[in-house]
Amino acid sequence: MPRYPYPPYDFECLYQHNCPYLDGLSTTWVLGEYRRADETYHEHLRIIDILDGELDKAQKRVRELERENAELMAKIKALHSRQFKANRRAGDAKERKDSQDGLIKLSAKPRKRGAPVGHTGWSRPKPQHVDRNVHVPAPKVCPHCRSGNLVPLKGIKEHLQEDIVLTPRPVVTQYLHEEAYCPTCRISVVQESPGELLHAPIGPVAKSTAVYLRYRIGIPYRKVAEIFKDLFGLSFVPASAVGFDRKAASKGIPLYDDLREKIRASDIVHADETSWRNDGVGHFAWYAGNKDIAFFHIDRHRSAKVATSIFGKDFDGIMVRDRYAAYNGIGRTDYQSCLAHIIRKAKEIAQEHALLPDAEQDKNVESFCTRVVKLFQQACKVGEQLLAGSIPWSNTADIEKRFINDLKNICKRPLSFKAAETLRAYLAGPEQKHLFTFLRCHGVPPTNNHAEQSLRHLVIFRKICFGTRSKSGLKTHSILPSLVQTARRQGVHTREFLQTLFTADTATAQAALYNDSS
């Protein structure tokens, strides 16, 4: 007899409320619980899916945080290794103990100190004149063995020795002025004698020497006063030396403003900036210049507004600079980006990436950094040869095309390491054309080493004086370094120029600064 899947329409179960097969439970209740259990089961599946999604997000976030932490730890280690280098020279021999026989072995041969083999020796040039002759008789006792049996020889052995003559006292000059009466001013007046500073108890030679020691040699005010007291017998307090600087800076303002105009009219200018402190507040020391002139400006800000105040809005020259965006809105769009900065950045990225755990490293980063360093080192060498005239300018177009093709091949593949990917995007981006400006414009170097070397003296000076304390100090430390470095680049004796600055008018001082060349 066949069984039907469904009972007849009029069928009614006798055990609907008390089924012996369900331990006396109601079939209606059991069916309801079965249906509710199915809904609960699907609800649990939905909750599990939600939790699985949240868990995946959390695991992904943990992975990102672990990677960021590994990168930050690598940066800290790289920064620490750069600041606290091992107390060992690169050429020193390293010792290691052999685990088998316990002997100490040298892993590298120590480099011989001194100039390389075949290097031409250097000797002091012979003086062109002799101020005095001193006759020295032949010795009667040997200075080595103290023997008295010496035999005089014929001829004279010459020995030239240069020394300085110190006058351990100041020269006091009394100026006897004849007075005249001015009916307009209703006062008596006198005129300034050559080499005289009216109403000043200390003369221009001493003041110019003090400023020279301060801004050219980098000696603190107290030690400047000590030098004058010990060597020249001229005593003054350190505050007087500050006054010398203020006076020189006030007389140098027209020359300083003229330097700014010359910077704006230059064909090639290097630009850079570094930190400075004024009364404990962060400032920035800006530099602009070339092989002929130098201009410094200390400002509270590091903005494009300051850069425009230095170079002007209509700057038409080629600027050699780093990647700082404050220079982007100045003058023409063409500039030379410093390749040395890119080389240094690629080396730092490689160093940081090598400190990451193996699981976090990208195998393509090391190759990328190595190829970038090699390419731009070759570009720097080409730039030096162009400036020296070793490579004809007719070949620069082909050289630039080859460099660009090589750079595109290097930057073709994206990188997972964030710092390396940022550099790759920059090298492959629209600013790529500014990397090889030196191959299109005559006289442009591929690096900004000139600006860094120009700021070096100011950076060392910052360590000595710890910055400035007032607005007048900012002004003085902008004007005097500009004039001192410009005088050196013009081949002018710095101390003599400073003396002229104290005693002469602006036109005479400007002629002395440029050695009558401009």
C-alpha positions, 0 to 999 in steps of 0.5 A: 500500500503506497504512502502519500507524502501529505495526509488528506485534507480532513485528517486530524492527528489524534496526538496533536497535543500529546504525542507518545512518540515525542515523549508526550510533547505537543506536535504543534509546539515541536513544529514551532520550535523547529521553525524558530530554530531554523530562523535562529540558525540563519541569524547566527550565520548572518552574525558570523558573517558580520564578525568574520568581516570585522575580523578581516578588517581588524587583521588587515589593520593590525597588519598595516600597523605592524608594517608602519611600526616596522618602518618607524623602527627602521627609521629610528635605527637608521637615524640613530646609526647616522647620529651615533656612528661607530667609533671606527674608521672605515679603513681600520682593520677589524678583528675577529676571533676564529672559533676553531683555533682561538687565534685573532685574525685581521679581516682587512689590511689597514690603509696606509695614512697619508696621500695616495701613492704617486700623489705630488707632494706639497711644500710651502711656496718660497717668500718673494722678499726678505725683510731682514738677514740674521748671520748665524756663526758655525756651531762649536759643539755638535748638537747631537753628540756634543763633540767639540771636534768640528771642522768649519765648512765653506758656504752658507746654508739658507733658511727662510722663516716667516713670522708675524710682528705683534705690537702689544699696545694700542696706538692712541691718536689725538685729533685736534679739530678746528671748529666752525659755527653753522648759523642754520643749525646754530651749533658748532661743527667739525669735520671727520679726518681720514681714518677717524670715526667721530665720537668713537673712542675705538678706531676703525682698524680695531672695529673692523678686526673685531667684526672680522674675527666674529663673522669670518673666523666665528669667534664669540664676543668674549673671546674677541675681547680677550684676543684684543686684550692679550695680543694688542693691549686694547681692552673693551667689554663684549657689549662694545663688540656688539656695538661694532657689529650694529654700526657695521650692519647699519652702514652696510644696509645699502650694499645689502639691498644692492646684493638682493637686486643683483641676486634677482638679476643673476642668470644662475642662483643657488637657494637653500635654507636652514634652521635658526633660533632667535630668543628661543623661537624657531627661525630660518636662515635663507641663502641665495647666491652664486660663485660671485655673490652671497645673500643671507636672510633670517626670517621667522617663516619658511614660506613662499612669501619669504622666497618671493621677497628674496628672488622677486616675482619676476625672477628670470634666471635658473635656480638650483635648489632642492624639492622644497615647494616654497620655490615653486611659484618664483619666476620661470618654471624651469629649475635644476633639482639637486641630484645629490639630495636624491642620491642621499635620499635613495641611500637612506631609503635603502638603509631603512628598508634593510632594517625591516623584518624579512617578512616586511621587505620588498625585494625590488626596493634594494634594486630600485635604490641601487639603480637610482644612486648609480644613475644620478651619480653618473649624471653628476659626473657628466655635469662636472665634465660639461662644466670642465669642457670635457664633453661637447654640448652637442652631445647633451640632447642624446645624453638627456634622452638616454638618462630619461629612458633609463629612469623610466625603466627604473621607475616602471614597477610600483613598490610596497615600501612607502618611502621608496614608492614616494621617491619613485612617484616623484622621479616618474612624475611631471617634475622629471624634466627638472632633473636634467636642466643642467644638460639644457642650460650652460653653466648650471651644475647638477647639484646644490652643493654650493648652497650647502657649503655656503650655509656651512659657515653659518651653521657652525656659527649657529653652534657657537652663538646659539642664535640671536636674541633680538630683531636687530641681531637678526638684521646684523646676522643677515647683513654682515655674513652676506657682505663678508662672503661676497667680499671673499668671492670677489677676491677682496681682503675681508678685513680691509673691506670692513675698515672701508665700510666703517670709514667711507661712504656707500659708493666707496664701500661698494667699489671696495666690495666688488674690487671695482668689478661692478 
